[in-house]
Amino acid sequence: MSQLFLSLDSSLLVRDVAGDYRPANADEVLQAAQRVLAEQMRGCEALTSPQMVRDFLRVKLGMLEHEVFGVIHLDAQNRVIDYVEMFRGTVSQTSVYPREVVKEALVRNSAALLLVHNHPSGVAEPSRADEMLTQTLKSALALVDVRVLDHLIVAGSAILSFAERGLL
């Protein structure tokens, strides 16, 4: 694993296995940012810091060329238990299986969830299928006392919240 350092000229450097330093490439910078944001989120009170959640999702999903559906698992105090990328799709769609989402929530003993997915098209507006899926998941999870607090759609740097839109 490479270590990242900020040099005197403000370039980000990585140390390779031989111990030599070289400028970091964009993928290495994004991977490091994802690790830092994931660690900051784990165990924190995500709902008191929606900006942290949005920053994490922008880095994690904002530039993907395929759709991904993930879940942020929360405990009873709305602290982050884990982020799980559950389903991967194509450039314009992904299949989501409610049974698998419920199983993951039970395995992690989640009290609440944030549903997340991206739109590689760059348009954050929810489709009718997105709205129907959200209601289906909300109903299925309610049967096992797991609340759906929000469904966030990431489209590049834009993020749409179903809760803020009154769609939840």
C-alpha positions as CSV (number, residue, x, y, z in Angstrom):
1,M,0.0,0.0,0.0
2,S,1.4,3.4,-0.9
3,Q,1.6,6.3,1.5
4,L,0.6,9.8,0.5
5,F,2.5,12.9,1.4
6,L,2.2,16.6,0.6
7,S,5.5,17.9,-0.7
8,L,6.8,21.4,-0.3
9,D,5.5,22.5,-3.8
10,S,2.0,21.2,-2.8
11,S,2.1,18.2,-5.1
12,L,0.7,15.0,-3.7
13,L,3.4,12.2,-3.7
14,V,3.2,8.5,-3.2
15,R,6.0,6.2,-2.0
16,D,6.4,3.1,-4.0
17,V,7.6,-0.3,-2.8
18,A,11.2,0.6,-3.4
19,G,10.8,3.7,-1.1
20,D,11.0,6.2,-3.9
21,Y,8.6,9.1,-4.1
22,R,6.7,10.0,-7.3
23,P,3.7,12.3,-8.1
24,A,0.4,10.6,-7.3
25,N,-2.0,9.9,-10.2
26,A,-5.7,10.9,-10.1
27,D,-6.8,7.3,-9.2
28,E,-4.5,7.2,-6.2
29,V,-5.7,10.5,-4.9
30,L,-9.3,9.5,-5.3
31,Q,-8.7,6.1,-3.5
32,A,-6.9,7.9,-0.6
33,A,-9.8,10.4,-0.4
34,Q,-12.3,7.5,-0.3
35,R,-10.4,5.8,2.5
36,V,-10.2,9.1,4.6
37,L,-13.9,9.8,4.1
38,A,-15.0,6.2,4.9
39,E,-13.0,6.3,8.1
40,Q,-14.5,9.7,9.1
41,M,-18.0,8.4,8.4
42,R,-17.7,5.1,10.3
43,G,-19.0,5.6,13.8
44,C,-19.8,9.3,13.3
45,E,-23.2,10.8,13.6
46,A,-23.8,11.1,9.9
47,L,-27.2,12.7,10.2
48,T,-25.8,15.6,12.1
49,S,-23.3,16.0,9.3
50,P,-25.1,15.6,6.0
51,Q,-22.3,17.4,4.2
52,M,-19.9,14.6,5.2
53,V,-22.3,12.1,3.7
54,R,-22.6,14.1,0.5
55,D,-18.8,14.5,0.2
56,F,-18.3,10.8,0.6
57,L,-20.9,10.0,-2.0
58,R,-19.6,12.5,-4.5
59,V,-16.1,10.8,-4.2
60,K,-17.4,7.3,-4.1
61,L,-20.1,7.4,-6.9
62,G,-19.9,10.8,-8.7
63,M,-17.6,9.8,-11.5
64,L,-18.6,6.2,-12.1
65,E,-19.5,5.2,-15.7
66,H,-21.9,2.6,-14.5
67,E,-24.8,2.6,-12.0
68,V,-24.2,1.4,-8.5
69,F,-26.8,0.9,-5.7
70,G,-25.4,1.1,-2.2
71,V,-26.6,1.3,1.4
72,I,-25.3,3.3,4.4
73,H,-26.2,1.3,7.5
74,L,-27.0,3.2,10.7
75,D,-27.4,2.2,14.3
76,A,-30.2,3.3,16.6
77,Q,-28.4,6.6,17.3
78,N,-28.0,7.1,13.5
79,R,-24.2,6.5,13.6
80,V,-22.7,4.9,10.5
81,I,-22.2,1.1,10.8
82,D,-21.0,0.6,7.3
83,Y,-21.3,1.5,3.6
84,V,-22.1,-1.5,1.4
85,E,-22.1,-1.3,-2.4
86,M,-24.8,-3.9,-3.1
87,F,-25.5,-3.9,-6.8
88,R,-23.7,-2.9,-10.0
89,G,-25.4,-2.3,-13.3
90,T,-24.9,-0.8,-16.7
91,V,-24.6,2.8,-17.9
92,S,-28.3,3.4,-17.4
93,Q,-29.7,0.9,-14.9
94,T,-29.1,-1.6,-12.2
95,S,-31.2,-4.4,-10.7
96,V,-31.9,-4.1,-7.0
97,Y,-33.3,-7.0,-5.0
98,P,-35.3,-5.9,-1.9
99,R,-34.7,-9.4,-0.2
100,E,-30.9,-8.8,-0.4
101,V,-31.2,-5.3,1.1
102,V,-33.3,-6.6,4.0
103,K,-30.8,-9.5,4.6
104,E,-27.9,-7.0,4.7
105,A,-29.7,-4.8,7.1
106,L,-30.4,-7.7,9.4
107,V,-26.8,-9.0,9.2
108,R,-25.5,-5.6,10.3
109,N,-28.3,-5.1,12.9
110,S,-29.2,-1.8,11.2
111,A,-31.8,0.4,12.8
112,A,-32.0,2.7,9.7
113,L,-30.6,3.0,6.2
114,L,-29.6,5.6,3.7
115,L,-30.2,4.3,0.2
116,V,-27.8,5.6,-2.4
117,H,-27.3,5.2,-6.1
118,N,-25.7,7.1,-9.0
119,H,-26.9,8.3,-12.4
120,P,-23.9,8.3,-14.8
121,S,-25.9,10.5,-17.1
122,G,-25.2,13.4,-14.9
123,V,-29.0,14.1,-14.3
124,A,-30.0,13.6,-10.6
125,E,-33.7,13.6,-11.2
126,P,-35.4,10.4,-10.0
127,S,-37.1,8.1,-12.5
128,R,-40.5,6.6,-11.8
129,A,-38.6,3.3,-11.2
130,D,-36.4,5.0,-8.6
131,E,-39.5,6.2,-6.8
132,M,-41.2,2.8,-6.9
133,L,-38.1,1.0,-5.7
134,T,-37.8,3.4,-2.8
135,Q,-41.3,2.7,-1.7
136,T,-40.9,-1.0,-2.1
137,L,-37.7,-1.0,0.0
138,K,-39.2,1.2,2.6
139,S,-42.2,-1.2,2.9
140,A,-40.0,-4.3,3.0
141,L,-37.6,-2.9,5.6
142,A,-40.5,-1.6,7.8
143,L,-41.6,-5.2,8.3
144,V,-38.3,-5.8,10.2
145,D,-38.3,-2.4,12.0
146,V,-35.6,-0.8,9.8
147,R,-36.3,2.8,8.8
148,V,-35.3,4.3,5.5
149,L,-34.2,7.8,6.3
150,D,-33.4,8.9,2.7
151,H,-32.6,7.9,-0.8
152,L,-29.8,9.9,-2.4
153,I,-29.1,10.1,-6.1
154,V,-25.6,11.1,-7.1
155,A,-25.0,12.6,-10.6
156,G,-21.5,14.0,-10.8
157,S,-21.3,16.7,-8.1
158,A,-25.1,17.0,-7.8
159,I,-26.9,15.0,-5.2
160,L,-30.7,14.8,-4.9
161,S,-32.4,13.8,-1.6
162,F,-35.7,12.1,-1.7
163,A,-36.4,13.3,1.9
164,E,-35.7,16.9,1.0
165,R,-38.0,16.6,-2.1
166,G,-40.8,15.0,-0.1
167,L,-40.6,11.8,-2.0
168,L,-40.0,9.5,1.0
